[in-house]
Amino acid sequence: MANQTGAVANPARTIRDWIRGPRGPVLQQQAYAYLTDNQGLAVTVIDTGTRTVVRAIEVAGPSGCLTVDAVGERVYVALGTPSQIDVIDAATNVVIDHIPVTARSMAVNPSTARLYGASDGAVVVIDTSTNSVIATLPVGGSLAGVAIKPDGTRVYVADNSGNAVYVIDAAGNTVLPGAIAVGSGPQGLAVHPNGTRLYVANGKDDSVSAIKTDSSPPVVQRISVGSAPYAVAVNKAGTRVYVTNTGGRSVSVIDTARNLVIATVPLGYPPQGVAVSRNGKEVYAVVRGYPRSLTTDTTGALAVIDATCHGHVADVSMGEADFKPGGLGDFLLPH
């Protein structure tokens, strides 16, 4: 049985603790998980070190997905109503801007800091220095997850209805010809740290497509996972891929050397997003339907998995409100 925590630790304090380095502010080694709520008006912040809720950030409406930038300065939250992206300053955890754009999923380019938002039929490119739209790329289909190659040269977008992944040339803001065929109903996707492999969760056929993107044409291998896979994350070492199975209420662990599932971690609740700690020791899955202590209703939680023993070791409850976290994107603030 996983340990359960949910206390709010000093919610008034600033989440990000800075120290002075030789070239300016440097982050202390802490990681925070930002969880959306698609029916409430707040983003919940969890300290993964102490496994406690430390802040609820008020946003303008129900939130579906979010992502963080590569240096941990900004958190971008896509809202449903109003249709906009709220920009959060991670140093103060205050909303500092609104971008009038609809997005179903998002990712930030680590090289250019441009934000890519996918919605119905198009990808919007945003200059985060001005928070303004600089390009809209018609793609077609019902777009789902977005992932970016570590060197920033390629952007990958899943087409849930077309069973394909589109490739965007980031320098030219152009959609390259020849979409990559994958399994049925692709959702989340993630790029290997070396940039040569892409992993796609296919929600309708219980598989992950492992793609060698450096081959011409790309080579696609099918890996069977749990029921209704949704989100994907790769550890920094590139040795493991973690896939949330919403139907199976579990996380599949894939050995990247063999493209083989080596463990399935039962969670007891339907998981949504997934992320891996920087040191690779812990995996975090956002779950729905978590029990509340004071009522028979449910809330959301952050499930903690030990990456060594593949055990579900703790749950951090989002609290007593009726939270429904969800959405694709990188919810773990970098160290």
Secondary structure, DSSP 8 states (H G I E B T S, - for coil): --EEE--B--TTS-S--EEEETTEEEE-S--EEEE--SSSSEEEEEETTTTEEEEEEE-SS-EEEEEE-TTSSEEEEEESSS--EEEEETTTTEEEEEE----SEEEE-TTT-EEEEE-EEEEEEEETTTTEEEEEEEEEEEEEEEEE-TTSSEEEEEETTTTEEEEEETTTTEE-SS-EE-SSSEEEEEE-TTSSEEEEEETTTTEEEEEETTSSS-EEEEEE-SSSEEEEEE-TTSSEEEEEETTTTEEEEEETTTTEEEEEEE-SS-EEEEEE-TTSSEEEEEEEEEE-SSSS-EEEEEEEEETTTTEEEEEEE--SS-------S--B---
